[in-house]
Amino acid sequence: MSSHVQSIQVLVISPDDTLSAEVRDALERVRDVSGHVHAERELRRGLEWARDHRPDLVVVSAEGGAASLRAAGEGVFEASRESLVVAAYRSHEIDEPGALIPAVRASVRDFLQRPVSSLELGQVLERLLESGANATAGGRVVSFVSNKGGAGKSTLAVNTATLLATRHPGRVLLIDASLQLGVCASLLDLACETTLADAARQTERLDDALLRTLSVEHECGLRVLAAPRDALDAADVDEQAISRIITVARRSFDVVIVDTFPMVDSVALAILDLSDLVEIVISGLVPNVLGAEAFVRVLGQLGLPEERQRLVLNATHPSFSGSLRPRDVASRLDRTLHHVIPYSRRALAAVNSGRPAVLRLGRFGRFGRFGRGVAGVVDEIEALPQRAGSRGLLSPDRNHHDDSVSAEHVDRLATEAESLGPRGLRSAPDD
């Protein structure tokens, strides 16, 4: 935070008056920030107030369930695009499967555990104040995915994270979300006593300090949150847990690299929703290319836009007579290959040694071809803008917008939210 006091305007929308009291109390204990907290019990009035006053921060109660939270997020986004929207929740209010995913798609950019703490609120405000509500502050999330094992996905994820960490020590986190076959720790020769499963079991109190405690630091400055030890541990990591972990991680690190399991399930969808860039790793054998063709098509059907996809051709074997060339793969996929990673014996040897190939330089202090290929991936990641938990990848496109929002439109959004049933975000009956 800066040394001078910054003033912000906060809107709390909740039928529960204690939420606004919690936010006021927490805000008073955040250093270098002062603010006015305005509370509305009804969503309709909250949207009208947001449209007229454009608050810096909008805190929305999650007690109405996933459907009401989604409606509220969409409504606030349309009423005040400058505002950062966060959801305040108690653990039992989002225990339904997939509850966090619709919220992320609906412009809810962060989550606050109730009762609201000054520490967690301060972390949210720090990101907001450093870049402004219109800027996209917050760490970038990059996931590595593949349609099958053996494509070198984990090797590339580890080398990318390692090279990033050498440039930004202490500011990069690698999350091994390949739940049952995670190898990132072994590729880095790390013995990890705590894993992703431990973080999943403590999501209610997870914050920056706990996340750093559960992760292990590599000598290059990279922090690693290892994969669960076995299938039993992996069962504790669901879409709600991984969403919460990544949300906290992007608040605490400049870049979060996520290695994934080669399967499209609810956990994978949650990771895709929160990713700013998705590196799709392909190996150059015909069966793998055919599988990648189907995989890319599925991702498109799920709504993952092409501008967030990067096709990475990784040569896992030396060239041989009849081997596919990059242009052959690009032609079959009818897509541009964004990165081509050459075959490297050193990279394979590094898998056994536990020392990533990008940490080794050649005789003249330069990377070999493999290292230069990874550096190209890293350079592109560094060029990504900082984000505040940008809109979910699977949400409708919102790049184009009209800042003039009519009162009739706000009324329609509020009416839709209130029609969701008795648990909708509306005023509680008068006592």
C-alpha positions, -999 to 999 in steps of 0.1 A, spaced: 0 0 0 11 35 -5 21 57 24 -8 81 21 -44 73 30 -66 65 0 -103 70 1 -127 45 -14 -165 41 -17 -180 7 -9 -215 -6 -16 -228 -36 4 -259 -54 -10 -274 -79 15 -306 -85 34 -284 -92 64 -274 -60 81 -245 -77 99 -226 -79 66 -223 -42 62 -213 -39 99 -185 -65 92 -173 -46 62 -172 -13 81 -154 -29 110 -128 -46 88 -123 -14 67 -115 6 98 -87 -18 106 -71 -17 71 -41 5 70 -38 35 47 -74 32 35 -105 51 46 -139 47 31 -176 52 31 -197 21 33 -232 23 18 -256 -5 24 -287 -16 5 -309 -46 15 -326 -50 -19 -308 -58 -51 -329 -34 -72 -320 -4 -50 -284 -16 -49 -281 -17 -87 -297 18 -89 -272 32 -63 -243 15 -81 -254 30 -115 -256 65 -100 -225 65 -77 -201 40 -94 -186 27 -62 -150 13 -61 -160 -19 -45 -193 -38 -43 -197 -66 -17 -226 -89 -26 -240 -115 -1 -239 -151 -13 -267 -162 10 -292 -164 -18 -272 -193 -34 -255 -196 -68 -283 -185 -90 -289 -152 -70 -252 -146 -68 -249 -150 -106 -278 -126 -112 -263 -100 -87 -229 -102 -104 -244 -97 -138 -265 -68 -126 -237 -50 -109 -215 -54 -140 -241 -38 -162 -249 -10 -137 -213 0 -129 -186 -15 -150 -159 4 -131 -168 -14 -98 -149 -45 -85 -175 -70 -74 -167 -95 -46 -189 -121 -29 -191 -125 9 -200 -160 20 -203 -184 48 -190 -219 40 -225 -234 40 -238 -209 15 -216 -221 -14 -214 -258 -6 -234 -268 -36 -213 -283 -64 -200 -258 -89 -213 -228 -70 -182 -207 -75 -180 -212 -113 -212 -194 -122 -202 -165 -99 -168 -161 -117 -186 -161 -150 -209 -134 -138 -183 -108 -130 -177 -117 -94 -140 -111 -92 -131 -122 -57 -145 -139 -25 -145 -128 11 -150 -154 39 -174 -143 66 -170 -129 91 -150 -104 69 -115 -100 82 -94 -69 78 -65 -90 64 -85 -105 35 -103 -72 28 -70 -55 28 -55 -78 2 -85 -72 -21 -82 -34 -16 -45 -35 -22 -50 -49 -57 -78 -25 -63 -59 6 -52 -26 -3 -69 -42 -4 -103 -76 13 -100 -110 -3 -104 -109 -1 -142 -74 -16 -144 -71 -53 -144 -49 -58 -113 -41 -92 -99 -19 -121 -109 -21 -139 -142 -32 -175 -143 -18 -197 -170 -29 -234 -173 -12 -262 -192 -36 -288 -207 -34 -317 -230 -57 -344 -243 -34 -373 -231 -4 -380 -211 31 -382 -226 29 -349 -245 54 -332 -222 28 -309 -206 42 -312 -171 78 -307 -183 68 -275 -201 48 -263 -171 77 -268 -148 103 -252 -171 80 -223 -178 74 -217 -141 111 -221 -133 122 -196 -159 95 -171 -148 107 -175 -112 143 -168 -121 131 -135 -135 106 -128 -107 118 -147 -75 91 -152 -50 64 -139 -73 55 -172 -92 35 -201 -79 32 -235 -96 1 -255 -87 2 -292 -96 -35 -299 -103 -28 -332 -120 -46 -347 -91 -37 -384 -94 -5 -383 -115 12 -351 -105 49 -351 -111 59 -314 -107 76 -319 -74 97 -348 -87 107 -328 -118 121 -302 -93 136 -327 -69 114 -314 -41 101 -333 -11 68 -317 -2 51 -326 31 20 -305 23 0 -306 -10 -29 -292 -29 -52 -315 -8 -41 -298 24 -50 -264 9 -84 -278 -2 -92 -290 33 -84 -255 47 -102 -233 21 -122 -216 48 -91 -200 63 -69 -200 33 -50 -167 28 -17 -155 14 3 -166 45 -13 -201 47 -8 -206 10 29 -198 13 32 -221 43 16 -250 23 38 -244 -7 75 -253 -10 102 -229 -22 126 -241 -49 161 -227 -51 153 -206 -82 126 -187 -62 96 -206 -75 70 -217 -50 53 -251 -56 20 -264 -43 24 -301 -50 -2 -326 -63 -21 -348 -38 -2 -379 -27 -27 -404 -39 -63 -408 -51 -78 -406 -16 -61 -372 -11 -72 -361 -45 -108 -366 -37 -107 -336 -14 -99 -313 -44 -132 -304 -61 -142 -274 -83 -151 -253 -53 -117 -259 -36 -96 -253 -67 -115 -221 -75 -109 -207 -40 -72 -217 -41 -66 -201 -75 -85 -170 -64 -63 -166 -33 -31 -174 -54 -37 -148 -80 -41 -123 -52 -7 -132 -38 15 -139 -68 22 -122 -101 19 -154 -121 2 -187 -112 11 -217 -134 -14 -246 -132 -5 -281 -144 -36 -301 -151 -48 -337 -155 -56 -348 -191 -93 -349 -186 -122 -325 -190 -140 -327 -157 -155 -301 -132 -121 -293 -118 -106 -287 -152 -135 -265 -161 -130 -244 -130 -93 -240 -139 -102 -230 -175 -127 -204 -161 -100 -188 -141 -72 -190 -166 -60 -159 -186 -41 -181 -210 -44 -218 -217 -14 -236 -232 -26 -266 -252 4 -290 -254 5 -313 -284 31 -339 -294 39 -346 -331 26 -381 -336 -4 -388 -357 -26 -404 -330 -18 -375 -307 -25 -349 -333 -59 -365 -341 -67 -366 -304 -56 -329 -300 -79 -320 -329 -109 -334 -311 -97 -319 -278 -95 -284 -292 -129 -288 -308 -143 -297 -274 -127 -267 -257 -143 -245 -284 -177 -261 -277 -173 -254 -240 -168 -217 -249 -131 -213 -245 -123 -185 -270 -94 -189 -294 -77 -157 -282 -71 -173 -249 -57 -205 -264 -21 -212 -273 -12 -243 -293 22 -256 -283 38 -283 -304 63 -301 -282 88 -325 -298 91 -354 -274 113 -375 -297 141 -368 -322 132 -363 -359 128 -394 -380 119 -403 -416 82 -397 -420 79 -375 -389 53 -347 -389 65 -312 -395 50 -282 -377 32 -271 -408 17 -306 -411 3 -303 -376 -10 -268 -381 -27 -278 -414 -44 -308 -397 -56 -286 -369 -64 -257 -392 -49 -235 -366 -17 -215 -361 9 -230 -338 19 -204 -314 50 -221 -300 72 -250 -313 95 -266 -286 124 -285 -302 134 -320 -290 162 -319 -264 181 -347 -248 191 -324 -220 154 -318 -213 148 -355 -210 179 -360 -188 166 -332 -166 135 -352 -159 157 -378 -142 180 -353 -125 152 -331 -110 169 -300 -123 149 -282 -151 167 -278 -183 161 -240 -184 184 -237 -153 213 -249 -175 230 -226 -199 254 -235 -228 291 -228 -231 284 -191 -241 258 -185 -214 230 -190 -238 200 -213 -239 198 -242 -263 169 -245 -287 147 -260 -260 154 -231 -236 147 -205 -263 114 -222 -270 104 -221 -234 116 -185 -232 92 -176 -260 63 -189 -239 75 -170 -209 79 -138 -228 43 -140 -239 31 -146 -204 50 -116 -191 34 -95 -218 -1 -103 -205 -18 -74 -187 -23 -78 -149 -58 -89 -143 -83 -86 -114 -98 -120 -119 -110 -112 -154 -143 -125 -167 -145 -162 -168 -134 -178 -201 -167 -196 -204 -188 -164 -200 -203 -143 -227 -179 -118 -244 -180 -85 -226 -151 -67 -244 -176 -43 -261 -199 -24 -238 -220 7 -237 -215 28 -205 -250 42 -207 -272 18 -187 -309 26 -186 -330 25 -154 -353 1 -173 -324 -23 -179 -314 -22 -142 -351 -29 -133 -351 -59 -155 -320 -74 -140 -333 -69 -105 -366 -84 -114 -349 -115 -129 -329 -119 -97 -359 -116 -74 -378 -141 -95 -354 -168 -85 -373 -178 -54 -374 -171 -17 -337 -173 -13 -331 -145 -38 -312 -114 -28 -340 -92 -15 -350 -74 16 -360 -95 46 -395 -91 59 -400 -62 82 -400 -72 119 
